[in-house]
Each structure stands twice: as C-alpha cells, then as structure tokens.
Amino acid sequence: MAGGGAAAASALSSPWRALLQRALDANAHLRHSTYFQLATVGAGGRPANRTVVFRGFQEHSDKIQINTDARSNKIGEIRNCPFGEICWYFADSWEQFRISGSIDAIDGSSADSEIH
C-alpha cells in the first residue's frame, strides 16, 4: 500500500489483535503456538470443541482464518448456529485469549471468496 496504508489498516484493528499478534510473534518458535480451540454449538444446543490451526488474519480486518474440510461437523454446526468462541493459550508466556463472535463459513460457491 502506498501512503498511509499501514495507518489505515491499524485503525481497523481491535485492541485484542495487537495483543494476540504480540503473543504469536513471541511464541513463533513453538510449533503449537498456531493451534487454538474452536467451540461451536453442536446438535441439540450442546457445545462442540476442537483444535484448529491459525491461518492468519483476513487482509485489512480482525477476522481470524482457519481451513477445514467441508464435510466436517463444524461446517454444519456453523451453518446451523453461526456463533462460537476460540480459546488460545500460550504456555511459555502464560497468556490466554478468549474471543467470541459470529463465524462465516466460506466455500467456493460463496460470493465472498475469502475465508473468515
């Protein structure tokens, strides 16, 4: 980006993103630092939790990206109830991040080609 692009991008960031990015950078030497837990609402309103891999932030946003197989249970759960929470723990620095919000399931047939 030319000019004030970096400033514009940082203005979009939530306060937690800078803290999370600092923890990711500080723990980058640990392979497991990119793993976090994603909880969704499963069948019958019961919680469903699993470990997923951080694939970065969507460009110019705070949206966290993961990849998954379209046949996994989590896709149906997200389509049925698009709310979830992640929990990320960095053992070396004893930092925990819990972030909740809505989840977008994006596939090849979606108008939005980016993964959220």
Chimera marker file (.cmm) of the C-alpha trace (Angstrom):
<marker_set name="trace">
<marker id="1" x="0.000" y="0.000" z="0.000" r="1" g="1" b="0" radius="0.5"/>
<marker id="2" x="1.165" y="3.494" z="-0.712" r="1" g="1" b="0" radius="0.5"/>
<marker id="3" x="0.947" y="6.478" z="1.598" r="1" g="1" b="0" radius="0.5"/>
<marker id="4" x="-0.924" y="5.955" z="4.876" r="1" g="1" b="0" radius="0.5"/>
<marker id="5" x="-1.991" y="2.388" z="4.188" r="1" g="1" b="0" radius="0.5"/>
<marker id="6" x="-0.392" y="0.958" z="7.307" r="1" g="1" b="0" radius="0.5"/>
<marker id="7" x="-2.053" y="3.561" z="9.496" r="1" g="1" b="0" radius="0.5"/>
<marker id="8" x="-5.414" y="2.893" z="7.859" r="1" g="1" b="0" radius="0.5"/>
<marker id="9" x="-5.030" y="-0.853" z="8.369" r="1" g="1" b="0" radius="0.5"/>
<marker id="10" x="-4.086" y="-0.438" z="12.033" r="1" g="1" b="0" radius="0.5"/>
<marker id="11" x="-7.096" y="1.815" z="12.595" r="1" g="1" b="0" radius="0.5"/>
<marker id="12" x="-9.308" y="-1.154" z="11.685" r="1" g="1" b="0" radius="0.5"/>
<marker id="13" x="-7.714" y="-3.378" z="14.324" r="1" g="1" b="0" radius="0.5"/>
<marker id="14" x="-9.330" y="-4.161" z="17.633" r="1" g="1" b="0" radius="0.5"/>
<marker id="15" x="-7.165" y="-3.735" z="20.747" r="1" g="1" b="0" radius="0.5"/>
<marker id="16" x="-7.035" y="-7.515" z="21.234" r="1" g="1" b="0" radius="0.5"/>
<marker id="17" x="-5.490" y="-8.074" z="17.805" r="1" g="1" b="0" radius="0.5"/>
<marker id="18" x="-2.267" y="-6.239" z="18.694" r="1" g="1" b="0" radius="0.5"/>
<marker id="19" x="-2.010" y="-8.229" z="21.939" r="1" g="1" b="0" radius="0.5"/>
<marker id="20" x="-2.650" y="-11.507" z="20.124" r="1" g="1" b="0" radius="0.5"/>
<marker id="21" x="-0.148" y="-10.666" z="17.386" r="1" g="1" b="0" radius="0.5"/>
<marker id="22" x="2.480" y="-9.871" z="20.013" r="1" g="1" b="0" radius="0.5"/>
<marker id="23" x="1.845" y="-13.256" z="21.678" r="1" g="1" b="0" radius="0.5"/>
<marker id="24" x="2.031" y="-15.027" z="18.309" r="1" g="1" b="0" radius="0.5"/>
<marker id="25" x="5.315" y="-13.311" z="17.475" r="1" g="1" b="0" radius="0.5"/>
<marker id="26" x="6.807" y="-14.040" z="20.914" r="1" g="1" b="0" radius="0.5"/>
<marker id="27" x="5.822" y="-17.718" z="20.681" r="1" g="1" b="0" radius="0.5"/>
<marker id="28" x="6.568" y="-18.258" z="16.977" r="1" g="1" b="0" radius="0.5"/>
<marker id="29" x="9.433" y="-20.596" z="17.867" r="1" g="1" b="0" radius="0.5"/>
<marker id="30" x="6.868" y="-23.064" z="19.257" r="1" g="1" b="0" radius="0.5"/>
<marker id="31" x="5.142" y="-25.085" z="16.560" r="1" g="1" b="0" radius="0.5"/>
<marker id="32" x="1.984" y="-25.463" z="18.637" r="1" g="1" b="0" radius="0.5"/>
<marker id="33" x="1.580" y="-21.691" z="19.075" r="1" g="1" b="0" radius="0.5"/>
<marker id="34" x="-0.651" y="-21.594" z="15.987" r="1" g="1" b="0" radius="0.5"/>
<marker id="35" x="-3.124" y="-24.113" z="17.444" r="1" g="1" b="0" radius="0.5"/>
<marker id="36" x="-6.216" y="-22.946" z="19.282" r="1" g="1" b="0" radius="0.5"/>
<marker id="37" x="-9.568" y="-24.368" z="20.346" r="1" g="1" b="0" radius="0.5"/>
<marker id="38" x="-12.755" y="-23.515" z="18.489" r="1" g="1" b="0" radius="0.5"/>
<marker id="39" x="-16.067" y="-24.109" z="20.231" r="1" g="1" b="0" radius="0.5"/>
<marker id="40" x="-19.291" y="-24.150" z="18.256" r="1" g="1" b="0" radius="0.5"/>
<marker id="41" x="-22.871" y="-25.052" z="19.102" r="1" g="1" b="0" radius="0.5"/>
<marker id="42" x="-23.444" y="-28.680" z="18.208" r="1" g="1" b="0" radius="0.5"/>
<marker id="43" x="-26.528" y="-30.845" z="17.827" r="1" g="1" b="0" radius="0.5"/>
<marker id="44" x="-29.214" y="-30.200" z="20.409" r="1" g="1" b="0" radius="0.5"/>
<marker id="45" x="-27.520" y="-27.000" z="21.565" r="1" g="1" b="0" radius="0.5"/>
<marker id="46" x="-24.590" y="-28.867" z="23.094" r="1" g="1" b="0" radius="0.5"/>
<marker id="47" x="-21.062" y="-27.414" z="22.883" r="1" g="1" b="0" radius="0.5"/>
<marker id="48" x="-18.613" y="-28.888" z="20.399" r="1" g="1" b="0" radius="0.5"/>
<marker id="49" x="-14.921" y="-28.089" z="20.818" r="1" g="1" b="0" radius="0.5"/>
<marker id="50" x="-11.903" y="-28.946" z="18.696" r="1" g="1" b="0" radius="0.5"/>
<marker id="51" x="-8.352" y="-27.818" z="17.964" r="1" g="1" b="0" radius="0.5"/>
<marker id="52" x="-7.809" y="-25.855" z="14.739" r="1" g="1" b="0" radius="0.5"/>
<marker id="53" x="-4.831" y="-24.148" z="13.122" r="1" g="1" b="0" radius="0.5"/>
<marker id="54" x="-4.489" y="-20.375" z="12.744" r="1" g="1" b="0" radius="0.5"/>
<marker id="55" x="-4.025" y="-19.445" z="9.071" r="1" g="1" b="0" radius="0.5"/>
<marker id="56" x="-3.677" y="-15.701" z="9.571" r="1" g="1" b="0" radius="0.5"/>
<marker id="57" x="-5.956" y="-12.712" z="9.620" r="1" g="1" b="0" radius="0.5"/>
<marker id="58" x="-8.129" y="-11.743" z="6.696" r="1" g="1" b="0" radius="0.5"/>
<marker id="59" x="-6.480" y="-8.800" z="4.972" r="1" g="1" b="0" radius="0.5"/>
<marker id="60" x="-7.458" y="-5.419" z="6.476" r="1" g="1" b="0" radius="0.5"/>
<marker id="61" x="-9.609" y="-6.962" z="9.201" r="1" g="1" b="0" radius="0.5"/>
<marker id="62" x="-9.559" y="-8.713" z="12.553" r="1" g="1" b="0" radius="0.5"/>
<marker id="63" x="-11.179" y="-11.846" z="11.149" r="1" g="1" b="0" radius="0.5"/>
<marker id="64" x="-9.243" y="-14.973" z="12.050" r="1" g="1" b="0" radius="0.5"/>
<marker id="65" x="-8.865" y="-17.533" z="9.288" r="1" g="1" b="0" radius="0.5"/>
<marker id="66" x="-8.837" y="-21.319" z="9.537" r="1" g="1" b="0" radius="0.5"/>
<marker id="67" x="-9.209" y="-24.009" z="6.887" r="1" g="1" b="0" radius="0.5"/>
<marker id="68" x="-11.345" y="-27.096" z="7.253" r="1" g="1" b="0" radius="0.5"/>
<marker id="69" x="-12.847" y="-29.899" z="5.230" r="1" g="1" b="0" radius="0.5"/>
<marker id="70" x="-16.363" y="-29.008" z="4.059" r="1" g="1" b="0" radius="0.5"/>
<marker id="71" x="-17.516" y="-32.461" z="5.222" r="1" g="1" b="0" radius="0.5"/>
<marker id="72" x="-16.545" y="-31.832" z="8.857" r="1" g="1" b="0" radius="0.5"/>
<marker id="73" x="-19.194" y="-31.499" z="11.567" r="1" g="1" b="0" radius="0.5"/>
<marker id="74" x="-18.125" y="-27.958" z="12.334" r="1" g="1" b="0" radius="0.5"/>
<marker id="75" x="-19.401" y="-26.674" z="8.977" r="1" g="1" b="0" radius="0.5"/>
<marker id="76" x="-22.926" y="-27.911" z="9.665" r="1" g="1" b="0" radius="0.5"/>
<marker id="77" x="-22.752" y="-26.568" z="13.201" r="1" g="1" b="0" radius="0.5"/>
<marker id="78" x="-21.651" y="-23.128" z="11.978" r="1" g="1" b="0" radius="0.5"/>
<marker id="79" x="-24.372" y="-23.020" z="9.343" r="1" g="1" b="0" radius="0.5"/>
<marker id="80" x="-26.962" y="-24.026" z="11.949" r="1" g="1" b="0" radius="0.5"/>
<marker id="81" x="-25.723" y="-21.549" z="14.592" r="1" g="1" b="0" radius="0.5"/>
<marker id="82" x="-23.007" y="-19.129" z="13.444" r="1" g="1" b="0" radius="0.5"/>
<marker id="83" x="-21.737" y="-18.232" z="16.913" r="1" g="1" b="0" radius="0.5"/>
<marker id="84" x="-18.618" y="-19.594" z="18.512" r="1" g="1" b="0" radius="0.5"/>
<marker id="85" x="-15.691" y="-18.914" z="20.755" r="1" g="1" b="0" radius="0.5"/>
<marker id="86" x="-11.993" y="-19.564" z="20.498" r="1" g="1" b="0" radius="0.5"/>
<marker id="87" x="-9.545" y="-20.136" z="23.303" r="1" g="1" b="0" radius="0.5"/>
<marker id="88" x="-5.847" y="-19.697" z="22.644" r="1" g="1" b="0" radius="0.5"/>
<marker id="89" x="-3.262" y="-20.496" z="25.301" r="1" g="1" b="0" radius="0.5"/>
<marker id="90" x="0.425" y="-19.690" z="25.072" r="1" g="1" b="0" radius="0.5"/>
<marker id="91" x="2.142" y="-21.910" z="27.636" r="1" g="1" b="0" radius="0.5"/>
<marker id="92" x="5.516" y="-20.147" z="27.685" r="1" g="1" b="0" radius="0.5"/>
<marker id="93" x="4.090" y="-16.696" z="28.397" r="1" g="1" b="0" radius="0.5"/>
<marker id="94" x="1.026" y="-17.910" z="30.341" r="1" g="1" b="0" radius="0.5"/>
<marker id="95" x="-1.304" y="-15.846" z="28.162" r="1" g="1" b="0" radius="0.5"/>
<marker id="96" x="-4.829" y="-16.867" z="27.307" r="1" g="1" b="0" radius="0.5"/>
<marker id="97" x="-7.104" y="-15.267" z="24.740" r="1" g="1" b="0" radius="0.5"/>
<marker id="98" x="-10.828" y="-15.993" z="24.593" r="1" g="1" b="0" radius="0.5"/>
<marker id="99" x="-12.594" y="-14.392" z="21.668" r="1" g="1" b="0" radius="0.5"/>
<marker id="100" x="-16.255" y="-14.890" z="20.828" r="1" g="1" b="0" radius="0.5"/>
<marker id="101" x="-18.309" y="-13.809" z="17.866" r="1" g="1" b="0" radius="0.5"/>
<marker id="102" x="-20.004" y="-14.933" z="14.701" r="1" g="1" b="0" radius="0.5"/>
<marker id="103" x="-18.369" y="-17.326" z="12.263" r="1" g="1" b="0" radius="0.5"/>
<marker id="104" x="-18.612" y="-17.217" z="8.473" r="1" g="1" b="0" radius="0.5"/>
<marker id="105" x="-18.232" y="-20.481" z="6.550" r="1" g="1" b="0" radius="0.5"/>
<marker id="106" x="-16.920" y="-19.550" z="3.109" r="1" g="1" b="0" radius="0.5"/>
<marker id="107" x="-16.642" y="-22.074" z="0.293" r="1" g="1" b="0" radius="0.5"/>
<marker id="108" x="-16.016" y="-21.972" z="-3.455" r="1" g="1" b="0" radius="0.5"/>
<marker id="109" x="-19.679" y="-21.285" z="-4.185" r="1" g="1" b="0" radius="0.5"/>
<marker id="110" x="-19.807" y="-18.221" z="-1.905" r="1" g="1" b="0" radius="0.5"/>
<marker id="111" x="-19.857" y="-14.707" z="-3.312" r="1" g="1" b="0" radius="0.5"/>
<marker id="112" x="-17.095" y="-13.863" z="-0.820" r="1" g="1" b="0" radius="0.5"/>
<marker id="113" x="-14.007" y="-15.775" z="-1.915" r="1" g="1" b="0" radius="0.5"/>
<marker id="114" x="-12.096" y="-15.166" z="1.309" r="1" g="1" b="0" radius="0.5"/>
<marker id="115" x="-12.146" y="-17.465" z="4.320" r="1" g="1" b="0" radius="0.5"/>
<marker id="116" x="-13.255" y="-15.906" z="7.611" r="1" g="1" b="0" radius="0.5"/>
<link id1="1" id2="2" r="1" g="1" b="0" radius="0.2"/>
<link id1="2" id2="3" r="1" g="1" b="0" radius="0.2"/>
<link id1="3" id2="4" r="1" g="1" b="0" radius="0.2"/>
<link id1="4" id2="5" r="1" g="1" b="0" radius="0.2"/>
<link id1="5" id2="6" r="1" g="1" b="0" radius="0.2"/>
<link id1="6" id2="7" r="1" g="1" b="0" radius="0.2"/>
<link id1="7" id2="8" r="1" g="1" b="0" radius="0.2"/>
<link id1="8" id2="9" r="1" g="1" b="0" radius="0.2"/>
<link id1="9" id2="10" r="1" g="1" b="0" radius="0.2"/>
<link id1="10" id2="11" r="1" g="1" b="0" radius="0.2"/>
<link id1="11" id2="12" r="1" g="1" b="0" radius="0.2"/>
<link id1="12" id2="13" r="1" g="1" b="0" radius="0.2"/>
<link id1="13" id2="14" r="1" g="1" b="0" radius="0.2"/>
<link id1="14" id2="15" r="1" g="1" b="0" radius="0.2"/>
<link id1="15" id2="16" r="1" g="1" b="0" radius="0.2"/>
<link id1="16" id2="17" r="1" g="1" b="0" radius="0.2"/>
<link id1="17" id2="18" r="1" g="1" b="0" radius="0.2"/>
<link id1="18" id2="19" r="1" g="1" b="0" radius="0.2"/>
<link id1="19" id2="20" r="1" g="1" b="0" radius="0.2"/>
<link id1="20" id2="21" r="1" g="1" b="0" radius="0.2"/>
<link id1="21" id2="22" r="1" g="1" b="0" radius="0.2"/>
<link id1="22" id2="23" r="1" g="1" b="0" radius="0.2"/>
<link id1="23" id2="24" r="1" g="1" b="0" radius="0.2"/>
<link id1="24" id2="25" r="1" g="1" b="0" radius="0.2"/>
<link id1="25" id2="26" r="1" g="1" b="0" radius="0.2"/>
<link id1="26" id2="27" r="1" g="1" b="0" radius="0.2"/>
<link id1="27" id2="28" r="1" g="1" b="0" radius="0.2"/>
<link id1="28" id2="29" r="1" g="1" b="0" radius="0.2"/>
<link id1="29" id2="30" r="1" g="1" b="0" radius="0.2"/>
<link id1="30" id2="31" r="1" g="1" b="0" radius="0.2"/>
<link id1="31" id2="32" r="1" g="1" b="0" radius="0.2"/>
<link id1="32" id2="33" r="1" g="1" b="0" radius="0.2"/>
<link id1="33" id2="34" r="1" g="1" b="0" radius="0.2"/>
<link id1="34" id2="35" r="1" g="1" b="0" radius="0.2"/>
<link id1="35" id2="36" r="1" g="1" b="0" radius="0.2"/>
<link id1="36" id2="37" r="1" g="1" b="0" radius="0.2"/>
<link id1="37" id2="38" r="1" g="1" b="0" radius="0.2"/>
<link id1="38" id2="39" r="1" g="1" b="0" radius="0.2"/>
<link id1="39" id2="40" r="1" g="1" b="0" radius="0.2"/>
<link id1="40" id2="41" r="1" g="1" b="0" radius="0.2"/>
<link id1="41" id2="42" r="1" g="1" b="0" radius="0.2"/>
<link id1="42" id2="43" r="1" g="1" b="0" radius="0.2"/>
<link id1="43" id2="44" r="1" g="1" b="0" radius="0.2"/>
<link id1="44" id2="45" r="1" g="1" b="0" radius="0.2"/>
<link id1="45" id2="46" r="1" g="1" b="0" radius="0.2"/>
<link id1="46" id2="47" r="1" g="1" b="0" radius="0.2"/>
<link id1="47" id2="48" r="1" g="1" b="0" radius="0.2"/>
<link id1="48" id2="49" r="1" g="1" b="0" radius="0.2"/>
<link id1="49" id2="50" r="1" g="1" b="0" radius="0.2"/>
<link id1="50" id2="51" r="1" g="1" b="0" radius="0.2"/>
<link id1="51" id2="52" r="1" g="1" b="0" radius="0.2"/>
<link id1="52" id2="53" r="1" g="1" b="0" radius="0.2"/>
<link id1="53" id2="54" r="1" g="1" b="0" radius="0.2"/>
<link id1="54" id2="55" r="1" g="1" b="0" radius="0.2"/>
<link id1="55" id2="56" r="1" g="1" b="0" radius="0.2"/>
<link id1="56" id2="57" r="1" g="1" b="0" radius="0.2"/>
<link id1="57" id2="58" r="1" g="1" b="0" radius="0.2"/>
<link id1="58" id2="59" r="1" g="1" b="0" radius="0.2"/>
<link id1="59" id2="60" r="1" g="1" b="0" radius="0.2"/>
<link id1="60" id2="61" r="1" g="1" b="0" radius="0.2"/>
<link id1="61" id2="62" r="1" g="1" b="0" radius="0.2"/>
<link id1="62" id2="63" r="1" g="1" b="0" radius="0.2"/>
<link id1="63" id2="64" r="1" g="1" b="0" radius="0.2"/>
<link id1="64" id2="65" r="1" g="1" b="0" radius="0.2"/>
<link id1="65" id2="66" r="1" g="1" b="0" radius="0.2"/>
<link id1="66" id2="67" r="1" g="1" b="0" radius="0.2"/>
<link id1="67" id2="68" r="1" g="1" b="0" radius="0.2"/>
<link id1="68" id2="69" r="1" g="1" b="0" radius="0.2"/>
<link id1="69" id2="70" r="1" g="1" b="0" radius="0.2"/>
<link id1="70" id2="71" r="1" g="1" b="0" radius="0.2"/>
<link id1="71" id2="72" r="1" g="1" b="0" radius="0.2"/>
<link id1="72" id2="73" r="1" g="1" b="0" radius="0.2"/>
<link id1="73" id2="74" r="1" g="1" b="0" radius="0.2"/>
<link id1="74" id2="75" r="1" g="1" b="0" radius="0.2"/>
<link id1="75" id2="76" r="1" g="1" b="0" radius="0.2"/>
<link id1="76" id2="77" r="1" g="1" b="0" radius="0.2"/>
<link id1="77" id2="78" r="1" g="1" b="0" radius="0.2"/>
<link id1="78" id2="79" r="1" g="1" b="0" radius="0.2"/>
<link id1="79" id2="80" r="1" g="1" b="0" radius="0.2"/>
<link id1="80" id2="81" r="1" g="1" b="0" radius="0.2"/>
<link id1="81" id2="82" r="1" g="1" b="0" radius="0.2"/>
<link id1="82" id2="83" r="1" g="1" b="0" radius="0.2"/>
<link id1="83" id2="84" r="1" g="1" b="0" radius="0.2"/>
<link id1="84" id2="85" r="1" g="1" b="0" radius="0.2"/>
<link id1="85" id2="86" r="1" g="1" b="0" radius="0.2"/>
<link id1="86" id2="87" r="1" g="1" b="0" radius="0.2"/>
<link id1="87" id2="88" r="1" g="1" b="0" radius="0.2"/>
<link id1="88" id2="89" r="1" g="1" b="0" radius="0.2"/>
<link id1="89" id2="90" r="1" g="1" b="0" radius="0.2"/>
<link id1="90" id2="91" r="1" g="1" b="0" radius="0.2"/>
<link id1="91" id2="92" r="1" g="1" b="0" radius="0.2"/>
<link id1="92" id2="93" r="1" g="1" b="0" radius="0.2"/>
<link id1="93" id2="94" r="1" g="1" b="0" radius="0.2"/>
<link id1="94" id2="95" r="1" g="1" b="0" radius="0.2"/>
<link id1="95" id2="96" r="1" g="1" b="0" radius="0.2"/>
<link id1="96" id2="97" r="1" g="1" b="0" radius="0.2"/>
<link id1="97" id2="98" r="1" g="1" b="0" radius="0.2"/>
<link id1="98" id2="99" r="1" g="1" b="0" radius="0.2"/>
<link id1="99" id2="100" r="1" g="1" b="0" radius="0.2"/>
<link id1="100" id2="101" r="1" g="1" b="0" radius="0.2"/>
<link id1="101" id2="102" r="1" g="1" b="0" radius="0.2"/>
<link id1="102" id2="103" r="1" g="1" b="0" radius="0.2"/>
<link id1="103" id2="104" r="1" g="1" b="0" radius="0.2"/>
<link id1="104" id2="105" r="1" g="1" b="0" radius="0.2"/>
<link id1="105" id2="106" r="1" g="1" b="0" radius="0.2"/>
<link id1="106" id2="107" r="1" g="1" b="0" radius="0.2"/>
<link id1="107" id2="108" r="1" g="1" b="0" radius="0.2"/>
<link id1="108" id2="109" r="1" g="1" b="0" radius="0.2"/>
<link id1="109" id2="110" r="1" g="1" b="0" radius="0.2"/>
<link id1="110" id2="111" r="1" g="1" b="0" radius="0.2"/>
<link id1="111" id2="112" r="1" g="1" b="0" radius="0.2"/>
<link id1="112" id2="113" r="1" g="1" b="0" radius="0.2"/>
<link id1="113" id2="114" r="1" g="1" b="0" radius="0.2"/>
<link id1="114" id2="115" r="1" g="1" b="0" radius="0.2"/>
<link id1="115" id2="116" r="1" g="1" b="0" radius="0.2"/>
</marker_set>
